[in-house]
Every structure is written in C-alpha cells, then in structure tokens.
Amino acid sequence: MSTESPKSEQTPIIGVLGAGAWGTALAQLIASNGTKVRLWAREAEVADAINSIHQNSAFLPDIPLSCDIHASTELSALNGCNIILAVTPAQHLASTLAGLDSIAQRDLILCCKGIEASTGRFMHEVAKSAQPDAQIAVLSGPTFAHELALGKPAAVTLACENRAQWDRLSNILVRPHFRPYYSADLMGAEIGGAVKNVLAIACGVADGLGLGQNARAALISRGYAEMVRFGEACGAEPETLTGLCGLGDLVLTCSSTSSRNFSLGIALGQGKAAAQLLADRATVAEGAHSAAVVQRLAREKAVQMPLVDAVCALLSGDFSADNIITSLLSRPLQAE
C-alpha cells in the first residue's frame, strides 16, 4: 500500500523554458511555496550557478534563488513536466519547442512577448504549430522580473483556452503576492505584450530627447489607441486591452529604465545608432524585433500606426530622432 499522500500524488511537475531574468523570476515565484521547478538554461554557466550557489548573476543578479529550482541545459529535463512555462525570446520559441518531446494533453503557458518576425505569427500560433497537442495559455501583464523575484506584489492576465484550464492553472500559479486574472482572449493578451514593447521604444526616445512628462503621457495615450486599433483588426477583444496585459503593461514599460525597450529608446533619443546598440546588448529588447512585423501586419490590415512607423524608421536608420518627432507633430489635425 502506498504511503504517499493524495496531495503529493496530484502535485504537478513544473518546468520553465528559459533562464533569462523573466524565466528565472517565474521559477522563483513558483518555488516560493516549496514547489519543485525544473528550469532550462541555454548557458551551462548559468545552470551551474543556479544549482551550486543558487544565483543567476548573468541575468538576475543579487537575488538569492530557491533551492527548489533545479537548472539543466538539457531540454529533455522538461519532458516529464505537466506544466511548462515558455519564457524564451519570441524569435526562438519555435526552434526551442521543436526540441521538446510532444507536450500532449499538458499545459504550455506562453510568457514571451512578441511576434515571429519571419512569419508574422503570434506566439500561440507558433506554439500550436510546434506542439499541436498542447493546451495553450498566455500569461502577460505589468511585471518587472527583479520585483517579482523579490516577492513584491504583481497582477497579470492569464488567458486560457477554457475555464477548466483556468481553474487548474490559476490555483497552481497564485501566490499571496501574485494574482492572475482570467481572460479567454489569447490574441488580446498577446497583442498587448507585443505592441507595448514597440511603444516603449518611442517613449524612451522622447525621454532621451528631454521632451518631458507631457510628451510621454501623450505618447502613451496615442500609442494605446494604436494598440487597440491593431488588436481589433487582429480579432482581439478591446476590453482585454484595457486590462493588465494591455494598458497596464503599456504604462509600466513606457515609464521605467527597468524596461529594456524604454532604455533602448532613451539611447536612440540621445543619438546613438540602433545597429550598434542592438549589437552590444546581452539581453533582448523584443520591441526592436517586433516593430517591423507589427508595421507590416498593420499595413496589410489598413491600420494606421504612426508611432510604430516612427520607431521602424528610427531603428532602420532612415531618420534621426529629431526628424521623427518633427514629422509626428506636423501630421494633419484630426479627431481623437
């Protein structure tokens, strides 16, 4: 007769795919109540440090990590997990998921924000292609990795395929300092996460140019209007974008140097070349990859996104930051 309690028999095995700052912070969140977490890292030195000294100095420095996190550089370490959180850079999601065994009838929670640049596919479309039998969910919202890892309060949108999945996942992810909210709109949750990164670059440019708080507020407001127009054209619910994964994430990302995209924009506004900035960065500013594909999709759908157009022009080196601001301010007047 087994001596194992029913509770332990039902405890899911959680895997986190990606040991950057965000992936490590999510692993720390899950392990905060003693849950064992398997964390896949691309870099052997990162995995070794997490297992030996319980730190990720490369991507999340100065934060002690739980002993319940075990890191590996082998994708096979996640094959037995009931739930996998995918936290790889958006442009590498397809290739990384292809390296896993089939996630049949298991939950795959997408925590990466972006659009596949080569195909224009959203992350849930990429995931369904790579893992057709997985049950897909999207986690998105205003969360900086270092704050989450330190146990500071946060709330997110958890978009699920159905209520049964929500009931299952929300009970596993919720913590006293971490509150998920339900949505059935996977596309809306993804739109917010992808577009806000591009708009954060625009707000950073304004900051780098020293244009002030008024300009930033205007950019956030007009950027949000672009996000909603684009989301509706892609089939998202406008109400989704009023929530944490849309407006909430937009405000956070467009207001702090903790945002990689905002920091990139500041440097661009100060006159630094986009090509050099992107080459020098150890971490990914997803907005730089998403900008061109958002612009392309918007034009296909006849959606006007002048701020996205401006970011694309700046990233391509076609115009200086000063010229772009002048161009935006000289657009024809119109109703809000």
C-alpha positions as CSV (number, residue, x, y, z in Angstrom):
1,M,0.0,0.0,0.0
2,S,1.4,3.4,-1.0
3,T,2.4,5.8,1.9
4,E,2.3,8.8,-0.4
5,S,-0.5,11.2,0.3
6,P,-3.1,12.1,-2.3
7,K,-1.8,15.7,-2.3
8,S,1.7,14.6,-3.3
9,E,0.3,12.3,-6.0
10,Q,-1.5,15.3,-7.5
11,T,1.3,17.8,-7.3
12,P,2.2,18.8,-10.8
13,I,5.7,18.9,-12.1
14,I,6.5,22.5,-13.3
15,G,9.1,23.3,-16.0
16,V,10.3,26.7,-17.0
17,L,11.8,27.0,-20.5
18,G,14.3,29.8,-20.4
19,A,16.6,31.1,-17.6
20,G,16.8,34.8,-18.5
21,A,15.7,37.3,-16.0
22,W,11.9,36.7,-16.6
23,G,12.2,32.9,-16.7
24,T,14.3,32.9,-13.5
25,A,11.8,35.2,-11.7
26,L,8.9,33.0,-12.7
27,A,10.8,29.9,-11.4
28,Q,11.4,31.8,-8.2
29,L,7.7,32.7,-7.9
30,I,6.6,29.1,-8.4
31,A,9.2,27.7,-6.0
32,S,8.2,30.3,-3.3
33,N,5.8,27.8,-1.7
34,G,8.1,24.8,-1.9
35,T,7.1,23.6,-5.4
36,K,9.9,21.9,-7.3
37,V,10.8,23.6,-10.5
38,R,12.8,22.4,-13.5
39,L,14.5,25.3,-15.2
40,W,16.1,25.0,-18.7
41,A,19.0,27.3,-19.4
42,R,20.8,27.7,-22.7
43,E,24.1,28.6,-21.0
44,A,25.9,25.9,-18.9
45,E,27.5,28.5,-16.6
46,V,24.0,29.9,-15.8
47,A,22.7,26.4,-15.0
48,D,25.8,25.6,-12.9
49,A,25.5,28.8,-10.8
50,I,21.7,28.3,-10.2
51,N,22.4,24.7,-8.9
52,S,25.6,25.4,-6.9
53,I,25.2,28.9,-5.4
54,H,21.5,29.5,-6.1
55,Q,22.1,32.7,-8.1
56,N,21.7,33.8,-11.7
57,S,24.3,36.6,-11.8
58,A,24.2,36.8,-15.6
59,F,20.5,37.8,-15.9
60,L,19.1,38.4,-12.4
61,P,22.0,39.4,-10.1
62,D,21.9,39.9,-6.3
63,I,18.8,37.8,-5.8
64,P,19.1,34.5,-3.8
65,L,17.2,31.7,-5.5
66,S,15.2,28.9,-4.0
67,C,16.9,25.6,-3.5
68,D,13.8,24.0,-5.1
69,I,14.9,25.3,-8.5
70,H,17.0,22.8,-10.5
71,A,18.5,24.0,-13.7
72,S,19.6,22.0,-16.7
73,T,20.9,22.6,-20.2
74,E,19.1,19.6,-21.5
75,L,15.6,20.1,-22.9
76,S,14.8,16.5,-22.0
77,A,14.8,17.6,-18.4
78,L,11.4,19.2,-19.0
79,N,9.8,16.2,-20.9
80,G,8.0,14.9,-17.8
81,C,6.5,18.2,-16.7
82,N,2.8,18.6,-16.5
83,I,3.0,22.3,-17.0
84,I,5.7,24.2,-18.9
85,L,6.1,28.0,-18.9
86,A,7.8,29.1,-22.2
87,V,10.0,32.2,-21.4
88,T,12.4,32.1,-24.4
89,P,12.9,35.1,-26.6
90,A,10.0,35.3,-29.0
91,Q,12.2,34.7,-32.1
92,H,13.5,31.4,-30.7
93,L,10.2,29.9,-29.4
94,A,9.6,27.7,-32.5
95,S,13.0,26.1,-32.5
96,T,13.1,25.6,-28.8
97,L,9.6,24.0,-28.6
98,A,10.6,21.8,-31.5
99,G,13.4,20.4,-29.3
100,L,10.9,19.1,-26.8
101,D,9.0,15.8,-26.8
102,S,5.3,16.2,-27.6
103,I,3.5,18.2,-24.8
104,A,0.4,16.1,-25.5
105,Q,-2.6,17.0,-23.2
106,R,-0.3,19.1,-21.0
107,D,-0.3,22.9,-20.4
108,L,2.0,25.2,-22.2
109,I,1.9,28.7,-20.8
110,L,3.4,31.3,-23.1
111,C,5.2,34.1,-21.2
112,C,7.3,35.5,-24.0
113,K,6.1,38.8,-25.6
114,G,6.5,39.4,-29.3
115,I,5.6,38.3,-32.9
116,E,7.7,36.0,-35.0
117,A,9.4,38.4,-37.4
118,S,10.0,36.0,-40.3
119,T,6.4,34.8,-40.5
120,G,4.2,37.3,-38.7
121,R,2.8,34.6,-36.4
122,F,1.8,35.3,-32.9
123,M,3.2,33.1,-30.1
124,H,0.2,31.0,-29.6
125,E,0.2,30.2,-33.4
126,V,3.9,29.3,-33.2
127,A,3.2,27.1,-30.2
128,K,0.3,25.3,-31.8
129,S,2.4,24.6,-34.9
130,A,5.4,23.2,-32.9
131,Q,3.3,21.5,-30.2
132,P,-0.2,20.8,-31.7
133,D,-1.4,18.7,-28.8
134,A,-0.5,21.1,-26.0
135,Q,-3.1,23.1,-24.2
136,I,-2.0,26.7,-24.7
137,A,-2.4,29.6,-22.3
138,V,-0.8,33.1,-22.3
139,L,0.5,34.9,-19.2
140,S,1.0,38.6,-19.7
141,G,0.9,41.8,-17.6
142,P,2.9,44.6,-15.9
143,T,5.8,42.7,-14.3
144,F,9.4,43.5,-13.9
145,A,11.5,40.4,-13.3
146,H,13.5,41.7,-10.3
147,E,10.5,42.9,-8.4
148,L,8.7,39.6,-8.9
149,A,11.7,37.6,-7.8
150,L,11.9,39.7,-4.6
151,G,8.3,38.8,-3.8
152,K,6.8,42.3,-4.5
153,P,3.1,42.4,-5.4
154,A,2.1,41.9,-9.1
155,A,-1.1,41.1,-11.0
156,V,-1.3,39.6,-14.5
157,T,-3.7,38.4,-17.2
158,L,-3.8,34.6,-17.6
159,A,-5.6,33.9,-20.9
160,C,-6.8,30.3,-21.2
161,E,-8.4,28.1,-23.8
162,N,-11.3,27.3,-21.4
163,R,-12.5,27.7,-17.9
164,A,-11.2,24.2,-16.8
165,Q,-7.7,25.2,-17.8
166,W,-8.0,28.5,-15.9
167,D,-9.2,26.7,-12.8
168,R,-6.3,24.3,-13.0
169,L,-3.5,26.9,-13.7
170,S,-4.7,29.8,-11.6
171,N,-4.7,27.6,-8.5
172,I,-1.2,26.5,-9.2
173,L,0.2,30.0,-10.0
174,V,-1.5,32.2,-7.4
175,R,0.6,33.3,-4.5
176,P,-0.1,35.9,-1.7
177,H,1.9,38.4,-3.8
178,F,0.9,37.3,-7.3
179,R,-2.7,37.5,-8.6
180,P,-3.8,36.2,-12.0
181,Y,-7.0,37.4,-13.7
182,Y,-8.9,35.3,-16.2
183,S,-9.3,36.0,-19.9
184,A,-10.5,33.8,-22.8
185,D,-8.8,36.2,-25.3
186,L,-5.4,34.7,-26.1
187,M,-4.9,37.1,-29.1
188,G,-5.7,40.1,-27.0
189,A,-3.2,39.1,-24.3
190,E,-0.6,38.7,-26.9
191,I,-1.3,41.9,-28.8
192,G,-0.8,43.9,-25.6
193,G,2.5,42.3,-24.8
194,A,3.9,42.6,-28.3
195,V,2.9,46.2,-29.2
196,K,3.7,47.8,-25.9
197,N,7.4,46.9,-26.4
198,V,7.4,48.9,-29.6
199,L,5.6,51.9,-28.0
200,A,8.1,51.8,-25.1
201,I,10.9,52.5,-27.5
202,A,9.0,55.6,-28.7
203,C,8.6,56.8,-25.1
204,G,12.2,56.2,-24.4
205,V,13.2,58.3,-27.4
206,A,11.1,61.2,-26.1
207,D,12.9,60.8,-22.7
208,G,16.3,60.7,-24.4
209,L,15.4,63.9,-26.2
210,G,14.4,65.5,-23.0
211,L,10.9,66.2,-24.2
212,G,9.3,66.0,-20.7
213,Q,6.4,64.2,-18.9
214,N,3.7,65.8,-21.1
215,A,5.1,64.3,-24.2
216,R,5.4,60.9,-22.6
217,A,1.8,61.0,-21.4
218,A,0.7,61.9,-25.0
219,L,2.7,59.1,-26.5
220,I,1.3,56.5,-24.1
221,S,-2.3,57.7,-24.8
222,R,-1.9,57.8,-28.6
223,G,0.1,54.5,-28.5
224,Y,-2.7,52.9,-26.6
225,A,-5.1,54.0,-29.4
226,E,-2.8,52.3,-31.9
227,M,-2.7,49.2,-29.9
228,V,-6.5,48.9,-29.7
229,R,-6.9,49.6,-33.4
230,F,-4.4,46.9,-34.2
231,G,-5.8,44.5,-31.7
232,E,-9.4,44.8,-33.1
233,A,-8.1,44.2,-36.6
234,C,-6.4,41.0,-35.5
235,G,-9.5,39.7,-33.7
236,A,-8.7,40.7,-30.2
237,E,-11.4,42.0,-27.8
238,P,-10.9,45.7,-27.0
239,E,-11.9,45.0,-23.3
240,T,-8.8,42.8,-23.0
241,L,-6.5,45.7,-23.9
242,T,-8.0,47.9,-21.2
243,G,-6.6,45.4,-18.6
244,L,-3.3,44.3,-17.2
245,C,-2.0,42.8,-20.4
246,G,-2.7,45.9,-22.4
247,L,-2.9,49.3,-20.7
248,G,-1.3,48.1,-17.5
249,D,1.8,46.7,-19.2
250,L,2.0,49.7,-21.5
251,V,2.1,52.2,-18.7
252,L,4.8,50.2,-16.8
253,T,7.0,49.6,-19.8
254,C,6.8,53.1,-21.1
255,S,7.8,54.7,-17.7
256,S,10.9,53.0,-16.3
257,T,14.5,52.3,-17.2
258,S,14.0,48.8,-15.9
259,S,12.3,48.2,-19.3
260,R,14.9,47.1,-21.9
261,N,12.8,48.7,-24.6
262,F,12.4,52.0,-22.9
263,S,16.2,52.1,-22.2
264,L,16.9,51.3,-25.9
265,G,14.6,54.2,-26.8
266,I,16.5,56.6,-24.5
267,A,19.8,55.7,-26.1
268,L,18.3,56.2,-29.6
269,G,16.9,59.6,-28.5
270,Q,20.4,60.5,-27.3
271,G,21.7,60.0,-30.9
272,K,23.2,56.5,-30.6
273,A,23.0,54.2,-33.6
274,A,20.4,51.5,-33.5
275,A,22.7,48.8,-35.1
276,Q,25.4,49.4,-32.5
277,L,23.0,49.4,-29.6
278,L,21.4,46.2,-30.6
279,A,24.8,44.5,-31.3
280,D,26.1,45.5,-27.8
281,R,23.1,44.2,-25.8
282,A,23.3,41.0,-23.9
283,T,19.6,40.9,-23.3
284,V,16.8,41.1,-25.9
285,A,14.7,44.3,-26.5
286,E,11.8,42.4,-28.2
287,G,10.3,45.7,-29.5
288,A,13.3,46.0,-31.9
289,H,12.3,42.7,-33.5
290,S,8.5,43.2,-33.3
291,A,8.4,46.8,-34.7
292,A,8.8,45.8,-38.4
293,V,6.4,42.9,-38.3
294,V,3.8,45.0,-36.4
295,Q,4.1,47.6,-39.1
296,R,3.8,45.0,-41.9
297,L,0.7,43.4,-40.4
298,A,-0.9,46.8,-39.7
299,R,-0.4,47.9,-43.3
300,E,-1.9,44.6,-44.5
301,K,-4.9,45.3,-42.3
302,A,-5.1,49.0,-43.3
303,V,-4.5,50.1,-39.6
304,Q,-2.8,53.4,-39.1
305,M,0.1,53.2,-36.5
306,P,2.2,56.4,-36.9
307,L,4.2,55.7,-33.7
308,V,5.1,52.2,-34.8
309,D,6.1,53.7,-38.2
310,A,8.3,56.2,-36.5
311,V,10.1,53.5,-34.4
312,C,10.7,51.5,-37.5
313,A,12.2,54.5,-39.3
314,L,14.5,55.2,-36.4
315,L,15.6,51.5,-36.0
316,S,16.3,51.3,-39.7
317,G,18.5,54.4,-39.5
318,D,16.4,56.2,-42.1
319,F,15.7,59.2,-39.9
320,S,17.1,60.9,-36.8
321,A,15.0,61.1,-33.6
322,D,14.6,64.9,-34.0
323,N,13.3,64.4,-37.6
324,I,10.8,61.8,-36.4
325,I,9.4,64.0,-33.7
326,T,9.0,66.9,-36.1
327,S,7.2,64.5,-38.5
328,L,4.8,63.3,-35.9
329,L,4.0,66.8,-34.7
330,S,3.3,68.0,-38.2
331,R,0.7,65.3,-39.0
332,P,-2.7,66.7,-40.1
333,L,-5.0,67.5,-37.2
334,Q,-7.8,65.1,-36.6
335,A,-10.4,63.9,-34.1
336,E,-9.1,61.9,-31.2
